[in-house]
């Protein structure tokens, strides 16, 4: 990956890049929603219950470890658990999951 400053500013290239990023995010979000809908119909509830945060954190850690070990099917689960914890305000749990993935602490946004 190169930086914009290394290549120079190109508005057409920028718009193409943004379009590809948006497409990838939307496609991944659709996979996340599909998995959440499957779990809902299987009887899973409580993703937004603060009392479930520790359970969700442990699931994030377990799925992140499996992802690191090469089980790429876990990516959607990792993203869903991170979204749940983010919604609940548990940024430190997300940071721990990111560390398991070898990414270190997430950037402040």
C-alpha positions as CSV (number, residue, x, y, z in Angstrom):
1,X,0.0,0.0,0.0
2,X,1.3,3.4,-0.9
3,X,0.4,6.8,0.5
4,X,-1.3,9.6,-1.4
5,X,1.8,11.8,-0.9
6,X,3.9,9.1,-2.5
7,X,1.7,9.1,-5.6
8,X,0.4,12.6,-5.8
9,X,-3.2,13.7,-5.6
10,X,-5.5,12.3,-8.2
11,X,-9.2,13.1,-7.7
12,X,-10.4,10.3,-10.1
13,X,-8.2,7.7,-8.4
14,X,-9.5,8.9,-5.0
15,X,-13.1,8.5,-6.0
16,X,-12.5,5.1,-7.4
17,X,-10.7,4.1,-4.1
18,X,-13.5,5.5,-2.0
19,X,-16.0,3.6,-4.1
20,X,-14.1,0.3,-3.6
21,X,-13.8,0.9,0.1
22,X,-17.5,1.6,0.5
23,X,-18.4,-1.5,-1.5
24,X,-16.2,-3.7,0.6
25,X,-17.6,-2.2,3.8
26,X,-21.2,-2.7,2.6
27,X,-20.5,-6.2,1.5
28,X,-19.0,-7.1,4.9
29,X,-21.8,-5.4,6.8
30,X,-24.3,-7.5,4.8
31,X,-22.4,-10.7,6.0
32,X,-22.5,-9.4,9.5
33,X,-26.2,-8.8,9.4
34,X,-26.8,-12.2,7.8
35,X,-25.0,-13.9,10.7
36,X,-26.8,-11.8,13.3
37,X,-30.2,-12.7,11.7
38,X,-29.2,-16.4,11.8
39,X,-28.3,-16.2,15.4
40,X,-31.5,-14.3,16.2
41,X,-33.6,-17.0,14.6
42,X,-31.6,-19.6,16.5
43,X,-32.7,-18.0,19.8
44,X,-29.8,-15.8,20.7
45,X,-30.7,-12.6,22.5
46,X,-29.1,-10.0,24.7
47,X,-26.4,-8.5,22.5
48,X,-27.2,-5.0,23.8
49,X,-27.6,-6.0,27.5
50,X,-24.7,-4.6,29.5
51,X,-24.8,-7.7,31.8
52,X,-23.7,-9.7,28.8
53,X,-20.6,-7.7,28.1
54,X,-18.2,-10.2,29.8
55,X,-19.7,-13.1,27.8
56,X,-19.4,-11.1,24.6
57,X,-15.8,-10.1,25.5
58,X,-14.9,-13.8,26.0
59,X,-16.5,-14.7,22.7
60,X,-14.6,-12.0,21.0
61,X,-11.3,-13.2,22.4
62,X,-12.0,-16.9,21.5
63,X,-13.1,-16.0,17.9
64,X,-10.1,-13.7,17.5
65,X,-7.7,-16.5,18.6
66,X,-9.4,-18.8,16.0
67,X,-9.0,-16.1,13.3
68,X,-5.3,-15.7,14.1
69,X,-4.9,-19.5,13.9
70,X,-6.2,-19.3,10.3
71,X,-10.0,-19.8,10.6
72,X,-11.0,-17.0,8.3
73,X,-14.7,-17.8,8.8
74,X,-14.3,-16.1,12.2
75,X,-13.9,-12.7,10.7
76,X,-17.6,-11.9,10.7
77,X,-18.1,-13.1,14.2
78,X,-15.1,-11.0,15.4
79,X,-16.6,-8.0,13.8
80,X,-20.0,-8.6,15.2
81,X,-18.7,-9.1,18.8
82,X,-16.6,-5.9,18.4
83,X,-19.7,-4.0,17.2
84,X,-21.7,-5.3,20.2
85,X,-19.0,-4.2,22.7
86,X,-18.6,-0.8,20.9
87,X,-22.3,-0.3,21.2
88,X,-22.1,-1.1,24.9
89,X,-19.2,1.3,25.4
90,X,-16.6,-1.3,26.2
91,X,-13.7,0.0,24.2
92,X,-11.1,-1.7,26.4
93,X,-12.5,-5.1,25.5
94,X,-12.2,-4.3,21.8
95,X,-8.6,-3.2,22.4
96,X,-7.9,-6.6,23.9
97,X,-9.4,-8.4,20.9
98,X,-7.3,-6.2,18.6
99,X,-4.2,-7.1,20.6
100,X,-5.0,-10.8,20.1
101,X,-5.2,-10.2,16.4
102,X,-1.6,-8.8,16.6
103,X,-2.7,-5.3,15.8
104,X,-1.9,-3.7,19.2
105,X,-4.1,-1.0,20.6
106,X,-6.7,0.6,18.3
107,X,-6.3,4.2,17.4
108,X,-8.5,6.7,19.1
109,X,-11.2,7.9,16.8
